[in-house]
Amino acid sequence: MATPPLVLVTSPLRQRPSGELVVDEILERKLYGSAWFSVLYDGSSRSSKAEFQLAPDDAAGNGSHTMISEPVDALRHAQPPEPVVVSTSTTVKAVAAASAASPAKKKGFLASRSSATRRGTGSAVAVASAGGQGSAVAEALPLPNRREQTRLAKVVKFNCFGDDTEDLAACECRGEQPRGHIGLWPEFALFNHSCAPNTSNYVIGDSMVVRACRPIKTGEEVTICYLGRPQLLPFSRRISILSEDYGFECSCTRCTAEQAHFEKVEDVYMELFEDVNEQLGPAFLEARAAGDLEAIGEVQRKVQSWLRRLYGLFRKTLLAPDVRHYVIASLYDAYDLLFSCTGALGQGEDASSLQASLKAIEAVSAGSDLHVLLAVRHLDWTVQQHGQDSALADLARKALQRAHIARYGPVSEELMPKLIALNRTFHVES
């Protein structure tokens, strides 16, 4: 699926723009006329039970809607999937240039800085509105009152998506500079959450692209992950974040499985996580800054000891492979620290830990940039240790191809090696 944005704010700097800019642009361009704002979740119980019905009951737009849909929604039409190579930046840049050239205006809401100050940060704006009759109707819309503006901000808070950069390999193939971005893609916002989703998603051009990262059965719900990096935290931390930020308690397959089997690994689970984040991680950073290789080696040995205890519990309790993957993914900070230690000591890869973390990330976050990164590193290590023509290298290539297909789709035989080489350059060698 590739869907256009209702509003998109980008930055040439590799940093995510503020969500307040999304609200400002919606107010400035009167995009609040979209019927999507009568559907999208705003954190209230009433909003969570809203019926999904965008078409007005009659030609005049009367019916259950409180907002006019024509100014924006009539102009937003389905776009074909964005290819990895072909650039669509011309349209985006043209709209951005037109936005930058428009007179700066102060808003009555979220006016913590002037429009001139905002545009001075290097941000550009691409929106889904256009000229003609739709713009004329939009100009006639009254500015929402304070209460409505507050609800609008909540809709943006719960439904916007942003990142500090686009996919570096895809941008290179398309001849574009990666941008920080944040925006509102209404169709994308309707997906529900899972801590082990069956899709991967990222922005290409101005479209949100959602790809199935594993086979999805007929009738199975299509899910995304709301968390970003916290997806790799223990289930109790994930549940707490989702409850605080989105107002629901996660009961996805992964969270349910981790809770159900927690007593089998509780002797290590949270103690390992806390030791890595509160003691061993800071000790490694201090040792690396001082160039103390002996101290780094001590951190490495302690992490390895923790992981041996964890694997011992796996064997003792006969924990199922899928649950093992969930637990390992939730303790990825320990693996990340171990990789950092071996790198700082010039020891190359920790083969068993690399393979374990790759399988875990493929289980919970297939098609993510981390999945691709680990798959590249795993292939490189396997080739180095066992040779290009070994059976293990062949298996590693297949794992690497799965990671890239989960992220980019079934690209051509010519493009696949290029994407792999670019991801190696951007994420491994650098």
N, C-alpha and C positions, 0 to 999 in steps of 0.2 A: 504494500500500500504506500502511495505517496500522496500527501495532502498539503495544500497550500496554507499559509498562515493567515489568520485574521489580522495580526499585527506582528511585525518582527523588528527588533532593534539589534543592530550589529555594531561591532567595534573592530577596527583594523588591528588594535592591540590584542594580544592573546589574554584577554580577561573577560569574564562574563559581565555584561552591563547590568545595572540595577533594575530590579523588577518595577521600581517606581516609574521608570521611563516607559514601560509598557502601558501603565495606567495613564500617564500623561498623554501619550499618543492617542489612546482610545478616546480620551476626553477632547483633545485638540481637534481630531478628525471626525468626531461624533460617530465613532464606530459602535457606541453603546446602542445604536439603533438596531443592531443585529439581534435576531431572535435567539441566537445562541446564549445570550445572557439570561434568558428565561429558562434555560435548560441546564447550564453548567453548574456544578456543585459550588456552593458558597460557604459550606461548613455548617449550615443549619439542617435540622431534621426535616424541615419542609422541602429544602432543596434536594436532599438525598432521595426523596420520594417523588420528585418531579417527573411527570410523564414526558417521554421523548416524542415531541410532536413539533416540528418546525414549520410546517405549511399552515398558513392562516386558514380559518374556517370558511372565509369567502374572499372574493376578489378585493374587497376593500381592506382586508387585513383584520377584520373584526373576529372576535372569538376569545380564546383563552389567553392570548398573548397580550402582554402589557407594553411590548416594544415593537417597532416597525422593522420588518425584515428586509424590505426591498433595497435600502441604500447600500447594504453590504452583501447580504446573502444572495441576492439575485445576480451579483457580479462574481461571486465565488463559484467557479465550476471545477469539476474534477480535472485533475492534471494527470497525464501519463506518468508512469514511474520515471524518476530521474535516473538517467544512466550515469555510471561512474565517470566516464570519460567526457561526454559532451557537456560543455559549460552552458549554464543558464544565467551567468552573472550579468550579462548585458542588460536584461530587463531589470534585475535587482538594482544594479548601479544607476540606471536611468531614473528609477523611482527614488532612490536614495539621494541622487543629485537634485531632483526636484524638491525633495523634502528639505534639503540643506539650504536651498535657495529661497524657501518661503519665509515670510517675516516671522521673527521670533515673538511668541506671545507668552505671557504669564498665565498660569492656571490658578484657579481658586482652590484647588485640591492638590496636596503633595507638592506645594510650591516652595519647597525648601531651597530651591535654586532657580534662577531664571532660565528661560529657554536658551538664551545666548550662552549661558554657562554650560548647559547640557551639551549643546552642539559644539562647544569648544573642546570637549573631551575626545573628539574624534569619532563619535558614534554616528552611524547612519541609520536611516529608518526605511524599511520596506513594508508597505501595508497592502491590504487586499482591496482597498477602495479604488475607484477610478472616476473619471469625469463623466459628464452626461447627466441623464435624468437622475441616476442614483445619487450623484453629488448634490444635485439641486434639492432633492428630498432631504438629504442629510443636513444641508444648511438650515432647513426649516425646523429641525429637531431642537427642542429646548434643552438647556443644560440640566442634567440631573441635579436634584437637591442633595444636600449633604449626606443624608441617609442612603440615598441611592448610590452616591459616589463611594461611600464606605463599602457597600455591598459589592460594587464593581471591583474595588481593590481586593476584596476577599476572593472573588471569582478568579482574579489574576493570580493571587497567592496560591490557591489550591490547584490551578490548572496550567500555569505557564511552565515552560521548559527552557533551560539554558545551559550553556557550557562555555568554558574558557577558550575553546578552539574547535574547529571542525576537524573531520578526519584528515590527517596530514597526507596520507598516501592518495586518497581520493582527490584532494585539492591539487596535488602535484600532477596527477593524471589529467585533470580538467584545466590545468593552466591557471589556477586561481590561488590567491593568497588566503590562508586560513584566517577565519574571523572568530572573535568571541561573539556570542549571540544569546539572545533571550527572546522568547515570543510566545504567542498563544495560537496553537493549532487545535481548533475545536474538536474535530473528529478524533484526533489523537487523545484528547483529554477525556474521552468517553471510555477508554480502556481501563479496566480494573487492574489492581496490583497483585503481584506475586513476588516473593523473595527468590523464586527460581522460575522466572517467566519463560514462556515458550516463543518469545520474539526478541529480536534486538532492534534498536532504533537509534538513529542519529540524523542530523540535518545535512542535506546536500543542496547546494544552491540556497533556495529559500524554502524548500519542501522538507517536511518531516517524512522520512522513509522508515517504514516498519516492515521487517522481514521475519518470516517464521525461521527460527533457529533450530527447530527439530520438527519431526512430523506431528501434525495436529489432527486429531481424530474428528470425525463428523460430530457436531454437537458439543465439542470441547470448547471451553471459553478461551479466547485469545487474551493474553495478559502481557503487561509490561511491568517494569520495576520502577517505583517512585524514588528509590533511595540514593542512587549513585554509589559513591564509595562505601557508605554505611551498609550496603548490601552484604559486605564481607565481615560484619560484626556478629557476635553471638546473638541467638534468637531473642533473649531478653532485652538486649539493647535495641535491636531492630523493632521489636514490638513497642517499646517505649517511645522511640522516635516517631513511628507511624501514628501512635495514639496522640502524641503531643502535636504533631504537625498536620495531621490529616483527620484526626477524630475517629479512627476506627482501630480495632484490635485485630491484627493479622492472624488468620487461620489458614494460610496457604499450606500446601502439601509439605513444603520444607519446614516451616515453623512447627506444624503439627508433629512431624516426624522427630524433630530435634527435642521437642518437649516430651514426647512419649518415651524416648530412649535416654533422656538426660541422666537418670539415675545410674545408667551403665557407665557413663564417662564423667560423672560429676567430680570425681576425685582429682581430675586433671583439668577439665573444661575451663571453668572460670578462673581457677588459680593460675593456669598457664596464660590466659589472656591478660589478666591483671599484672602478672610478673613481667610480661613482655612490654606492656604499655607504661607501667609505672616505674620499673626498675631497669630491665635489660635494655630497652630502647634508648632511654636517656643515657645510660652508661656507654652504649655503643657510640652515640653522637659525641659524647665528651671524649672518649678514647680516640675516635677518628680525628677530631679537631686537634688533639694533642699529638697525633701520630704514634700512639701507644699500641703497637701491634700485639703485645702480650695481653693487654686488657681486652682488645677485640677478640683475641683467641679465647679468653675466658668466657666472654659473652656467648661466643659460638658454641662452646662446650655445654654451657647451661641450656641453651635452646635445644641442642641435639639431645640432651638428657631428657628434657620435657617431652620431646616428640617420641622418643623411645618408650616412655611411659604411656603415652597416648596410644601408640600402636600396640603395646602390650594389652591395653584394655580392649582394643578392637578384637584382638585374637581371643582373649579370655571370654568376652561376652558374645562372641560370634555375631557381631554387629553387621547388618546387611550392607552390601556395597554402596547402595544409594545413600543410606544414612551416614556411612563413613565419609562420602563425598561432601554431604551437607556440613558435617562437623569440621572437616578440614577447611572448607571454604569459610566457615565462621571463625576459624583461627588463622586466617591467612596472614595476619600481622606477624605471627611467629615465623612463617615461611619467608615472608618478605625481609624480616630481620636477618634470618639465616643467610639468605642470598646476599644481603648487604655485607655481612661478615666475610663470606667466602670471597666476594669481590674485592673488599678492602685488603684481604690477605693474599690476593693474587692466586687463589686456588682454583679458579674456574667455577664450574657449576657443581652443586650438590645434586648428583643425578637422581637419587631416590626421592628427595624432597621436590625436585623440579617436576618429576613425573607425577607424583601424588597431587601436587597443587594444580598441574595442568588438567588432570582428570576431574578434580573438584570444581575448577572454574568452568570447564565445559559442561558440567552437570547443572550449575546454578546460573551461569552468565555467558552462555554460548554466544559467540559473535561480538562480544565486548572487545574493546581495545586490549584489555589485559589477556583475554583468551588468545588473541592473535599474537601478542608479545611473547607469551609463554610457549606457544607452539613453535615460533621461530627459534627461540632459544633451545628448545628441546631437540629440534631437528639439527641445529648446528652442533650441539654437544654429541648427539648420536653419530653424526657423520665423522666428527673428529675422533671419537673413540672406536667406532666399529667400521668405518669406511663407507664410501658412497654406495656401494653395491650390496651392502649387507641387508639381511632380512629386517633387522631392527630399523635401519635407515628408511626402508620402504614403508614400514608401519608409521614412522615419524612423519614422513611426507604425506601420508594419508590423513594423519591427525592435523597437520598444518593446512591441508586443502579443506578439510571440514571446517576449520576455524575461519578461513577466508570466505568460503561459500556462505557460512552462517552470517557473516558480516556484509559481504558485497553481492551475494547471489551467485548464480552459476555463470560467471564471466567467461570470456573467450580464453582459449588456450594461449593466445598471445598476451593477454592482459594479466592473467594469473601470476606468471613469474615476475612481471613488473611490480605488481602490488606487493608480492612477498619481498622483493628486493628493497622496495621503498620502506616497508615496515621494518625491515632489518636496519636500514640506514637511520630512520627517525627514532626508533624505539630501543634498539639493541646497541648498535655501535656508538650512538651518541650518549 
